[in-house]
């Protein structure tokens, strides 16, 4: 079938693997949201956001409903959220958000990843001066007048409105607010009937560490291990090539 077929097959398997990871992470977020505020998305904004993110990555509806049902069972245990911080090789700062039902397993795995790739795990809060938590909303830019939208969102906490491209090359509009303004901005975007691709609390690097291509490859060894771990929800770094 040739090399072209093998290339397409490899890309398909990678895409499936990525989808599986996304489904697992969003499934955990749904469980935590339900445990935190109940199974009704109309009265639970965290659950509504998780369901919105599930829709954006084409997570099957039956999987979403199963996660809500499972979490609504009082006998079902939830997940604990922990943040780990440290440095990869070449001074690159790494921050990891986790959701786990076994903290001993999680911390042992993360410590092992840092050790095996020449990094070092630090104390919680040691990277507060590098990463700031922000509310990030993404949606297809389409033909929307972003300049007009920018003026409309200023009173609801808008800090930045900019464009980026997704994996398919589509123009994505990104709305950034403070951590505290997540709810008010989410409500405003819903009122404007903007269909979000994602709504998340993310860590934004306030400073960066410049590395060469070879050094970046060293750092990626750690990032890949972290991204593949089932207990990891998100990984952030301040690397710039």
C-alpha positions as CSV (number, residue, x, y, z in Angstrom):
1,X,0.0,0.0,0.0
2,X,3.0,2.2,0.1
3,X,4.5,4.9,2.4
4,X,1.6,7.3,1.9
5,X,-0.8,4.8,3.4
6,X,1.6,4.2,6.3
7,X,1.8,7.9,6.9
8,X,-2.0,8.3,6.9
9,X,-2.4,5.3,9.2
10,X,0.2,6.7,11.6
11,X,-1.5,10.1,11.7
12,X,-4.9,8.4,12.3
13,X,-3.6,6.4,15.2
14,X,-2.0,9.5,16.8
15,X,-5.3,11.4,16.3
16,X,-7.2,8.5,18.0
17,X,-4.7,8.4,20.8
18,X,-5.1,12.1,21.4
19,X,-8.9,11.8,21.4
20,X,-8.7,9.0,24.0
21,X,-6.6,11.2,26.3
22,X,-9.0,14.2,25.8
23,X,-12.0,12.0,26.6
24,X,-10.4,10.7,29.7
25,X,-9.5,14.2,31.0
26,X,-12.9,15.7,30.3
27,X,-14.5,12.6,31.8
28,X,-12.7,13.3,35.0
29,X,-13.6,17.0,34.9
30,X,-17.3,16.0,34.5
31,X,-17.0,13.7,37.6
32,X,-15.4,16.5,39.7
33,X,-17.9,19.0,38.5
34,X,-20.8,16.8,39.5
35,X,-19.3,15.9,42.9
36,X,-18.7,19.6,43.4
37,X,-22.1,21.1,42.3
38,X,-24.5,18.3,41.3
39,X,-25.6,16.8,38.0
40,X,-27.7,19.6,36.6
41,X,-25.8,21.7,34.1
42,X,-28.4,24.5,34.4
43,X,-27.4,25.1,38.0
44,X,-23.8,23.9,37.8
45,X,-21.6,26.2,35.7
46,X,-18.5,23.9,36.1
47,X,-20.5,21.0,34.7
48,X,-21.9,23.1,31.9
49,X,-18.4,24.1,30.9
50,X,-17.1,20.5,31.0
51,X,-20.0,19.4,28.8
52,X,-19.2,22.3,26.4
53,X,-15.6,21.1,26.2
54,X,-16.7,17.5,25.6
55,X,-18.9,18.7,22.7
56,X,-16.0,20.6,21.2
57,X,-13.8,17.5,21.0
58,X,-16.7,15.3,19.7
59,X,-16.9,13.2,22.9
60,X,-19.9,10.8,22.4
61,X,-23.0,11.9,24.2
62,X,-23.4,8.5,25.9
63,X,-20.0,8.8,27.5
64,X,-20.8,12.2,28.9
65,X,-24.1,10.9,30.3
66,X,-22.4,7.9,31.7
67,X,-19.8,10.1,33.5
68,X,-22.6,12.2,35.0
69,X,-24.6,9.2,36.1
70,X,-21.5,7.6,37.6
71,X,-20.5,10.7,39.5
72,X,-24.1,11.2,40.8
73,X,-23.8,7.9,42.7
74,X,-22.8,8.8,46.3
75,X,-20.9,5.6,46.6
76,X,-18.7,6.5,43.7
77,X,-15.4,8.1,44.7
78,X,-14.2,11.3,43.1
79,X,-10.8,12.7,42.2
80,X,-8.4,14.9,44.1
81,X,-6.7,17.8,42.3
82,X,-3.0,18.5,42.8
83,X,-0.5,20.8,41.1
84,X,3.2,19.8,40.7
85,X,6.0,22.1,39.8
86,X,9.6,21.7,38.7
87,X,12.2,22.3,36.1
88,X,13.1,20.3,33.1
89,X,16.6,20.4,31.6
90,X,18.0,23.8,30.5
91,X,16.0,25.7,33.1
92,X,12.6,25.3,31.6
93,X,9.8,25.7,34.1
94,X,7.1,23.0,34.1
95,X,3.7,23.1,35.9
96,X,1.4,20.0,36.0
97,X,-2.2,19.9,36.9
98,X,-3.5,16.4,38.0
99,X,-6.7,14.7,39.0
100,X,-6.2,11.4,40.8
101,X,-7.7,8.7,42.9
102,X,-4.3,7.6,44.2
103,X,-2.0,10.4,45.2
104,X,0.9,8.1,46.0
105,X,0.9,6.7,42.5
106,X,0.7,10.1,40.9
107,X,3.5,11.8,42.8
108,X,5.7,8.7,42.4
109,X,5.2,8.7,38.6
110,X,5.8,12.4,38.2
111,X,8.9,12.3,40.3
112,X,10.2,9.4,38.2
113,X,9.5,11.3,34.9
114,X,11.6,14.3,36.1
115,X,14.4,12.1,37.4
116,X,14.7,10.0,34.3
117,X,14.8,13.1,32.0
118,X,17.3,15.1,34.0
119,X,14.8,17.5,35.6
120,X,13.9,18.2,39.2
121,X,10.6,18.4,41.0
122,X,10.1,21.4,43.2
123,X,7.8,22.6,46.0
124,X,4.2,23.7,45.3
125,X,4.1,27.4,44.8
126,X,7.7,27.7,43.7
127,X,6.7,28.8,40.2
128,X,4.0,31.3,41.2
129,X,6.2,34.1,39.8
130,X,6.3,32.4,36.4
131,X,2.8,31.1,35.8
132,X,-0.4,33.1,36.2
133,X,-3.9,31.4,36.1
134,X,-6.1,32.9,33.5
135,X,-9.6,32.3,32.0
136,X,-9.3,31.3,28.4
137,X,-12.2,31.0,25.9
138,X,-11.9,29.8,22.3
139,X,-14.3,29.9,19.4
140,X,-14.2,29.9,15.6
141,X,-13.6,33.5,14.5
142,X,-15.6,33.1,11.3
143,X,-16.9,36.4,10.0
144,X,-17.5,37.9,13.4
145,X,-16.3,41.6,13.9
146,X,-13.7,41.0,16.6
147,X,-13.0,44.7,17.0
148,X,-16.7,45.3,17.9
149,X,-16.7,42.2,20.1
150,X,-13.6,43.5,21.9
151,X,-15.4,46.7,22.9
152,X,-18.4,44.7,24.0
153,X,-16.4,42.4,26.3
154,X,-14.3,45.1,28.0
155,X,-16.8,45.6,30.8
156,X,-16.9,41.9,31.5
157,X,-13.2,41.6,32.3
158,X,-11.6,41.2,28.9
159,X,-7.8,41.4,29.0
160,X,-6.9,40.2,25.5
161,X,-8.6,39.1,22.4
162,X,-6.4,37.5,19.7
163,X,-6.3,35.0,17.0
164,X,-4.6,31.6,16.7
165,X,-4.9,28.6,14.4
166,X,-6.1,25.1,15.3
167,X,-4.7,21.9,13.9
168,X,-6.9,22.1,10.8
169,X,-5.7,25.7,10.1
170,X,-9.0,27.3,11.2
171,X,-8.8,30.8,12.7
172,X,-9.6,30.6,16.4
173,X,-10.5,33.7,18.4
174,X,-9.1,33.6,22.0
175,X,-10.7,35.6,24.8
176,X,-8.5,36.0,27.9
177,X,-9.7,37.3,31.3
178,X,-8.5,37.0,34.9
179,X,-9.1,33.8,36.9
180,X,-11.8,35.6,38.9
181,X,-13.8,36.8,35.8
182,X,-14.3,33.3,34.4
183,X,-18.0,33.1,35.3
184,X,-19.0,36.6,34.2
185,X,-17.2,36.2,30.9
186,X,-18.7,32.8,30.3
187,X,-22.2,34.1,30.9
188,X,-21.7,37.1,28.5
189,X,-20.4,34.8,25.7
190,X,-23.4,32.6,26.2
191,X,-25.7,35.6,26.0
192,X,-24.1,36.6,22.7
193,X,-24.8,33.0,21.5
194,X,-21.1,32.4,20.8
195,X,-20.5,28.6,20.4
196,X,-17.3,28.0,22.3
197,X,-14.7,25.4,21.3
198,X,-13.4,25.4,24.8
199,X,-13.6,27.3,28.1
200,X,-10.8,26.7,30.5
201,X,-8.7,27.9,33.4
202,X,-5.1,27.8,32.0
203,X,-1.7,28.8,33.2
204,X,0.0,31.6,31.2
205,X,3.7,32.0,31.4
206,X,4.8,35.5,32.5
207,X,8.4,34.9,31.5
208,X,10.1,32.5,29.1
209,X,13.3,30.5,28.8
210,X,14.9,30.4,25.4
211,X,16.3,27.1,24.2
212,X,17.9,25.7,21.1
213,X,16.3,23.1,18.9
214,X,18.4,20.4,20.5
215,X,17.6,21.6,24.0
216,X,13.9,21.7,23.1
217,X,14.1,18.0,22.1
218,X,15.5,17.2,25.6
219,X,12.6,19.0,27.3
220,X,10.0,17.3,25.0
221,X,11.1,13.9,26.5
222,X,9.7,15.0,29.8
223,X,6.7,16.7,28.4
224,X,5.7,13.6,26.4
225,X,5.9,11.4,29.5
226,X,3.8,13.8,31.5
227,X,1.2,14.2,28.7
228,X,0.8,10.4,28.4
229,X,0.1,9.9,32.1
230,X,-3.6,9.2,32.9
231,X,-3.5,11.2,36.1
232,X,-2.3,14.4,34.3
233,X,-5.0,16.9,33.2
234,X,-2.7,19.7,31.8
235,X,1.0,20.5,31.4
236,X,2.4,24.0,31.0
237,X,5.9,25.2,30.3
238,X,7.7,28.5,29.6
239,X,10.0,27.2,26.7
240,X,10.7,29.4,23.7
241,X,12.8,28.3,20.8
